[in-house]
C-alpha cells in the first residue's frame, strides 16, 4: 500500500502495537516495514536499521523527512499533525492524566520486560525461561495494580481510560493487556482494565492493529 508514512515494526512489539492503534484511529494509511527482533540475533541490530534508529528498537515512524523513534512521541506527533480525532484531551489536566496513564505502561511496566532486558538477565544472571516469566508476571502485575487503582478511583474514567472516546492511554493499555495474557498474568483483580480492554476490542482500529493481523505475524514460538 503506497503511503508517505512508513512504520518500522515487529508484529509482537507492544510499542509498535500502540502506534498501529493510533494510526488506525486517525485513519492514516501507512506502509509496514518489518524488523524481526529475534531472527539472526535481531534485525534491529543491523547497520541499515541502526542508521534509521540508533537505539536499535522499534517502532520508528518515517513521515517524509521526519524520522521518529519512541512510541508515545510518535503518537503525540500524529495527534498534533492530524488533530482529528484527538488522542489527547483539550484541557491541560486531561492531557496530563492521559500522559500519566500512558507512562505507567510505557515508562514503568514495558521497559522492565523488554526483550533486551529478558535477554540480559538470561545471559548475565543465568535466568531460565521460567524465571524470566516470573519476572514478567511480577512487574506486569505491579504496574497493572497501580493502573487499575488510578482508573477505578477517577471520575474521569469513562467507557475508555479517559472519557468516552479512545485516547493515547487506551493505545498503551491494550497492548499491555495483550502482553499480560501472553505471560499468563492473572487478570481477575483488574475489572476496570478488563472492561476498557473489551470496549477497545470492539473497535476496528484496535482489532486491526493486533499482532496476529500484521503482515509479519509469525507462529507463537517465532
C-alpha positions as CSV (number, residue, x, y, z in Angstrom):
1,X,0.0,0.0,0.0
2,X,1.6,3.3,-1.2
3,X,1.8,5.8,1.6
4,X,4.0,8.7,2.8
5,X,4.0,7.1,6.2
6,X,6.4,4.2,6.9
7,X,6.3,2.3,10.2
8,X,9.2,0.0,11.1
9,X,7.5,-2.5,13.2
10,X,7.6,-6.0,14.7
11,X,4.3,-7.8,14.9
12,X,4.6,-8.7,18.7
13,X,6.2,-5.4,19.8
14,X,3.8,-3.7,22.2
15,X,5.3,-0.3,21.5
16,X,4.7,-0.8,17.7
17,X,1.2,-2.1,18.6
18,X,0.5,1.3,20.3
19,X,1.5,3.2,17.2
20,X,-0.5,1.0,14.9
21,X,-3.6,1.7,17.1
22,X,-3.0,5.4,16.9
23,X,-2.5,5.3,13.1
24,X,-5.7,3.4,12.7
25,X,-7.7,5.7,15.0
26,X,-6.5,8.6,12.8
27,X,-7.5,6.7,9.7
28,X,-4.0,7.1,8.3
29,X,-2.6,4.7,5.7
30,X,1.0,3.5,6.2
31,X,3.5,1.0,4.9
32,X,4.8,-1.6,7.3
33,X,8.5,-2.5,7.1
34,X,9.1,-5.5,9.4
35,X,12.1,-5.6,11.7
36,X,12.4,-9.1,13.1
37,X,13.6,-8.7,16.7
38,X,14.8,-12.3,17.1
39,X,15.9,-13.7,13.7
40,X,19.7,-14.0,13.3
41,X,20.3,-12.1,16.5
42,X,17.8,-9.4,15.8
43,X,17.4,-7.3,12.6
44,X,17.2,-4.2,14.8
45,X,21.0,-4.5,15.3
46,X,21.8,-4.3,11.6
47,X,23.8,-1.4,10.3
48,X,21.0,-0.5,8.0
49,X,18.5,-0.2,10.8
50,X,20.9,1.5,13.2
51,X,21.2,4.3,10.6
52,X,17.5,4.8,11.0
53,X,17.1,4.3,14.7
54,X,20.4,4.4,16.8
55,X,18.5,2.9,19.8
56,X,18.1,-0.3,17.8
57,X,14.4,-0.5,18.9
58,X,11.0,-0.5,17.2
59,X,8.9,1.3,16.3
60,X,10.3,4.0,14.1
61,X,7.9,6.2,12.0
62,X,9.1,7.9,8.9
63,X,7.0,10.7,7.6
64,X,8.8,12.2,4.6
65,X,12.0,13.8,6.0
66,X,10.8,13.3,9.6
67,X,12.2,10.2,11.3
68,X,10.8,9.5,14.8
69,X,11.6,6.8,17.4
70,X,9.7,6.3,20.7
71,X,6.1,5.3,20.5
72,X,4.5,8.0,22.7
73,X,6.4,10.7,20.9
74,X,5.2,9.3,17.6
75,X,1.6,9.2,18.9
76,X,1.8,12.8,20.1
77,X,3.3,13.9,16.7
78,X,0.5,12.2,14.9
79,X,-2.1,13.9,17.2
80,X,-0.6,17.3,16.5
81,X,-0.2,16.9,12.8
82,X,-3.6,15.1,12.3
83,X,-5.8,16.6,15.1
84,X,-9.0,14.7,14.4
85,X,-10.0,12.6,16.1
86,X,-7.9,13.8,19.1
87,X,-6.0,11.3,21.1
88,X,-5.3,13.8,23.9
89,X,-8.0,15.8,25.7
90,X,-8.4,19.6,25.1
91,X,-7.8,20.6,28.7
92,X,-4.4,20.6,30.4
93,X,-5.5,18.4,33.3
94,X,-7.0,15.9,31.0
95,X,-3.8,15.8,28.8
96,X,-1.7,15.3,31.9
97,X,-3.9,12.5,33.1
98,X,-3.8,10.7,29.8
99,X,0.0,11.1,29.6
100,X,0.3,9.8,33.2
101,X,-1.8,6.7,32.4
102,X,0.2,6.1,29.3
103,X,3.5,6.4,31.1
104,X,2.6,3.9,33.7
105,X,2.7,1.4,30.8
106,X,5.3,3.0,28.6
107,X,7.8,4.1,31.2
108,X,7.2,1.8,34.2
109,X,5.8,-1.6,33.0
110,X,7.1,-2.1,29.5
111,X,10.8,-1.3,29.8
112,X,11.4,-3.8,32.6
113,X,10.1,-6.6,30.5
114,X,11.5,-5.5,27.2
115,X,13.1,-8.2,25.1
116,X,16.6,-6.9,25.6
117,X,16.1,-6.9,29.4
118,X,15.0,-10.5,29.4
119,X,18.0,-11.4,27.2
120,X,20.3,-9.6,29.6
121,X,19.0,-11.3,32.8
122,X,19.4,-14.6,31.0
123,X,22.9,-14.0,29.7
124,X,24.3,-12.2,32.8
125,X,22.4,-13.9,35.6
126,X,21.5,-17.2,34.1
127,X,17.8,-16.8,34.4
128,X,15.9,-19.6,32.6
129,X,12.6,-19.3,30.8
130,X,10.6,-20.0,33.9
131,X,12.4,-17.3,35.9
132,X,12.0,-14.8,33.1
133,X,8.3,-15.5,33.0
134,X,8.1,-15.0,36.8
135,X,10.0,-11.7,36.4
136,X,7.5,-10.6,33.8
137,X,4.5,-11.6,35.9
138,X,5.7,-9.7,38.9
139,X,6.4,-6.4,37.2
140,X,3.3,-6.5,35.0
141,X,1.1,-7.3,38.0
142,X,2.7,-4.5,40.0
143,X,2.0,-2.0,37.2
144,X,-1.5,-3.1,36.4
145,X,-2.4,-2.9,40.1
146,X,-1.4,0.7,40.2
147,X,-3.2,1.4,36.9
148,X,-6.4,-0.3,38.0
149,X,-6.4,1.9,41.1
150,X,-5.9,5.0,39.1
151,X,-8.7,4.1,36.6
152,X,-11.2,2.8,39.1
153,X,-10.9,5.7,41.5
154,X,-11.2,8.5,39.0
155,X,-14.4,10.2,37.8
156,X,-12.7,10.9,34.6
157,X,-12.6,7.3,33.6
158,X,-15.5,6.6,31.2
159,X,-16.0,3.9,28.6
160,X,-12.3,4.3,27.9
161,X,-9.3,5.3,30.1
162,X,-10.3,8.9,29.9
163,X,-13.9,9.8,29.0
164,X,-15.9,8.1,26.3
165,X,-13.6,8.3,23.3
166,X,-10.2,6.4,22.9
167,X,-7.0,8.3,23.8
168,X,-3.3,7.6,23.8
169,X,-3.9,5.9,27.2
170,X,-6.0,3.2,25.6
171,X,-3.5,2.7,22.8
172,X,-0.9,2.0,25.5
173,X,-3.2,-0.1,27.8
174,X,-4.5,-2.6,25.2
175,X,-1.0,-3.9,24.1
176,X,0.0,-4.3,27.7
177,X,-3.1,-6.4,28.4
178,X,-2.2,-8.5,25.4
179,X,1.3,-9.0,26.9
180,X,-0.2,-9.8,30.3
181,X,-2.3,-12.6,28.7
182,X,0.7,-13.8,26.8
183,X,2.7,-14.2,30.0
184,X,-0.3,-15.7,31.8
185,X,-0.7,-12.9,34.3
186,X,-3.9,-13.4,36.4
187,X,-6.2,-10.5,35.5
188,X,-9.1,-11.1,37.8
189,X,-8.1,-8.3,40.1
190,X,-8.3,-5.7,37.3
191,X,-12.0,-5.4,36.4
192,X,-11.8,-1.8,35.1
193,X,-8.8,-2.6,32.9
194,X,-10.6,-5.7,31.5
195,X,-13.8,-3.6,30.9
196,X,-11.9,-1.0,28.9
197,X,-9.9,-3.6,27.0
198,X,-13.2,-5.3,26.0
199,X,-14.6,-2.0,24.8
200,X,-11.5,-1.3,22.7
201,X,-11.6,-4.8,21.3
202,X,-14.9,-3.9,19.6
203,X,-13.3,-1.1,17.6
204,X,-11.7,-1.9,14.2
205,X,-8.8,0.4,15.0
206,X,-7.7,-1.9,17.8
207,X,-8.7,-5.1,16.2
208,X,-6.8,-4.4,13.0
209,X,-3.7,-3.4,15.0
210,X,-3.5,-6.7,16.8
211,X,-0.2,-8.7,16.4
212,X,-1.8,-11.7,14.7
213,X,-3.2,-9.4,12.0
214,X,0.1,-8.0,10.9
215,X,1.9,-8.9,7.7
216,X,4.9,-10.1,9.5
217,X,3.0,-12.2,12.1
218,X,4.7,-15.5,13.0
219,X,3.8,-18.6,14.9
220,X,3.9,-18.1,18.6
221,X,7.4,-19.5,19.0
222,X,9.0,-17.1,16.5
